[in-house]
Amino acid sequence: MASLGIPGNTIEILQKYHFNFQKKFGQNFLIDTSVLERIISAADISEEDCVLEIGPGIGTMTQYLAESAREVIAVEIDKNLIPILGETLAAYNNVTVINDDILKVDIEALVEKHNGGRPIKVVANLPYYITTPIIMGLFESKVPLESITIMVQKEVADRMQVGPGTKDYGALSLAVQYYAHPEIVANVPPNCFMPRPNVGSAVIRLTRHKEKPVDVKDAEFMFALIRASFNQRRKTLVNGLLHGGLGLTKEEILDALIQMGEKETVRGETFTLEKFALLSNILKK
């Protein structure tokens, strides 16, 4: 099968099947072989690996994954793409295509069936609106994961890897960094896609931590604190937590900050993950 990373081949198959891009699925297909090669090398795929690909589209990256991995499970929500995938992946006997919404799939059962419950690698070219629910869903689930290598909007990739005090730092940065080590491996301009998106993209690799980077008694409570403190960015941490629906009193919050040696005027965006973990543990007592 001719490589779909070459624009002419992509156009040909789309015309053959009279395919129309669906805005609701945020479809942008990669048409740059060098970017595809970067993704495969960043994801570090070997012939022992079982890979879960989210949103294979017409199978552009799936072909590359199938060449490198032992097995690929590709989950595609758009039923109009299933016959196209049947053709573009016909040469590979190590690919299973599932027509479903990834947020509704029992990924744990898939990993058990296809990889004996051993950690998988996830690779995806994700639409902007669904990036966070998919990533957080994967991390918070019991799915055994080694890494997630994804193409996302550049601004989202930046947000995942920045530290305290920067304008992009927020709940997403902390959530990702609690579960994984983020590293941007490539910046991808709009002209590498069809149709061309309005913004730049980036490939980011999230390598799952073997051990959590902080010791927190109740991670769910910590993330509730984090969300509350970033809800109103220009407010102090105390105000954010008071109005965050957490049932905390001002005295409790101030007392916790005193124990931490922090001023009551401190803002949430200056707190590291370690500080949020400590605050969470003190307030949980």
BELJO-V493834 format. One record per residue. N is the residue number from 0. BURIAL is # if it has 9 or more other C-alpha atoms within 8 Angstrom, else .. Layout:
n=N burial=BURIAL
n=N burial=BURIAL
This chain:
n=0 burial=.
n=1 burial=.
n=2 burial=.
n=3 burial=#
n=4 burial=#
n=5 burial=#
n=6 burial=#
n=7 burial=.
n=8 burial=#
n=9 burial=#
n=10 burial=.
n=11 burial=.
n=12 burial=#
n=13 burial=#
n=14 burial=.
n=15 burial=.
n=16 burial=.
n=17 burial=.
n=18 burial=.
n=19 burial=.
n=20 burial=.
n=21 burial=.
n=22 burial=.
n=23 burial=.
n=24 burial=.
n=25 burial=#
n=26 burial=#
n=27 burial=#
n=28 burial=#
n=29 burial=#
n=30 burial=#
n=31 burial=#
n=32 burial=.
n=33 burial=.
n=34 burial=#
n=35 burial=#
n=36 burial=#
n=37 burial=#
n=38 burial=#
n=39 burial=#
n=40 burial=.
n=41 burial=#
n=42 burial=#
n=43 burial=.
n=44 burial=#
n=45 burial=.
n=46 burial=.
n=47 burial=.
n=48 burial=#
n=49 burial=#
n=50 burial=#
n=51 burial=#
n=52 burial=#
n=53 burial=#
n=54 burial=#
n=55 burial=#
n=56 burial=#
n=57 burial=#
n=58 burial=#
n=59 burial=#
n=60 burial=#
n=61 burial=#
n=62 burial=#
n=63 burial=#
n=64 burial=#
n=65 burial=#
n=66 burial=.
n=67 burial=#
n=68 burial=#
n=69 burial=#
n=70 burial=#
n=71 burial=#
n=72 burial=#
n=73 burial=#
n=74 burial=#
n=75 burial=#
n=76 burial=#
n=77 burial=#
n=78 burial=.
n=79 burial=.
n=80 burial=#
n=81 burial=#
n=82 burial=.
n=83 burial=#
n=84 burial=#
n=85 burial=.
n=86 burial=.
n=87 burial=#
n=88 burial=#
n=89 burial=.
n=90 burial=.
n=91 burial=.
n=92 burial=.
n=93 burial=.
n=94 burial=#
n=95 burial=.
n=96 burial=#
n=97 burial=.
n=98 burial=#
n=99 burial=#
n=100 burial=#
n=101 burial=#
n=102 burial=.
n=103 burial=.
n=104 burial=.
n=105 burial=.
n=106 burial=.
n=107 burial=#
n=108 burial=.
n=109 burial=#
n=110 burial=#
n=111 burial=#
n=112 burial=.
n=113 burial=#
n=114 burial=#
n=115 burial=.
n=116 burial=#
n=117 burial=.
n=118 burial=#
n=119 burial=#
n=120 burial=#
n=121 burial=#
n=122 burial=#
n=123 burial=#
n=124 burial=#
n=125 burial=#
n=126 burial=#
n=127 burial=.
n=128 burial=.
n=129 burial=.
n=130 burial=#
n=131 burial=.
n=132 burial=.
n=133 burial=#
n=134 burial=.
n=135 burial=#
n=136 burial=#
n=137 burial=#
n=138 burial=#
n=139 burial=.
n=140 burial=.
n=141 burial=.
n=142 burial=#
n=143 burial=#
n=144 burial=#
n=145 burial=#
n=146 burial=#
n=147 burial=#
n=148 burial=#
n=149 burial=#
n=150 burial=#
n=151 burial=#
n=152 burial=#
n=153 burial=#
n=154 burial=.
n=155 burial=.
n=156 burial=#
n=157 burial=#
n=158 burial=#
n=159 burial=#
n=160 burial=#
n=161 burial=#
n=162 burial=.
n=163 burial=#
n=164 burial=.
n=165 burial=.
n=166 burial=.
n=167 burial=.
n=168 burial=#
n=169 burial=#
n=170 burial=#
n=171 burial=#
n=172 burial=#
n=173 burial=#
n=174 burial=#
n=175 burial=#
n=176 burial=#
n=177 burial=#
n=178 burial=#
n=179 burial=#
n=180 burial=#
n=181 burial=#
n=182 burial=.
n=183 burial=#
n=184 burial=#
n=185 burial=#
n=186 burial=#
n=187 burial=#
n=188 burial=.
n=189 burial=#
n=190 burial=.
n=191 burial=#
n=192 burial=#
n=193 burial=#
n=194 burial=.
n=195 burial=#
n=196 burial=#
n=197 burial=.
n=198 burial=.
n=199 burial=#
n=200 burial=#
n=201 burial=#
n=202 burial=#
n=203 burial=#
n=204 burial=#
n=205 burial=#
n=206 burial=#
n=207 burial=#
n=208 burial=#
n=209 burial=.
n=210 burial=.
n=211 burial=.
n=212 burial=.
n=213 burial=.
n=214 burial=.
n=215 burial=#
n=216 burial=.
n=217 burial=#
n=218 burial=.
n=219 burial=.
n=220 burial=.
n=221 burial=#
n=222 burial=#
n=223 burial=#
n=224 burial=#
n=225 burial=#
n=226 burial=#
n=227 burial=#
n=228 burial=#
n=229 burial=#
n=230 burial=.
n=231 burial=.
n=232 burial=#
n=233 burial=.
n=234 burial=.
n=235 burial=#
n=236 burial=#
n=237 burial=#
n=238 burial=#
n=239 burial=#
n=240 burial=#
n=241 burial=#
n=242 burial=.
n=243 burial=#
n=244 burial=.
n=245 burial=#
n=246 burial=.
n=247 burial=#
n=248 burial=.
n=249 burial=.
n=250 burial=.
n=251 burial=#
n=252 burial=#
n=253 burial=#
n=254 burial=.
n=255 burial=#
n=256 burial=#
n=257 burial=#
n=258 burial=.
n=259 burial=.
n=260 burial=.
n=261 burial=.
n=262 burial=.
n=263 burial=#
n=264 burial=.
n=265 burial=#
n=266 burial=#
n=267 burial=#
n=268 burial=#
n=269 burial=.
n=270 burial=#
n=271 burial=.
n=272 burial=#
n=273 burial=.
n=274 burial=.
n=275 burial=#
n=276 burial=#
n=277 burial=#
n=278 burial=#
n=279 burial=#
n=280 burial=#
n=281 burial=.
n=282 burial=#
n=283 burial=.
n=284 burial=.
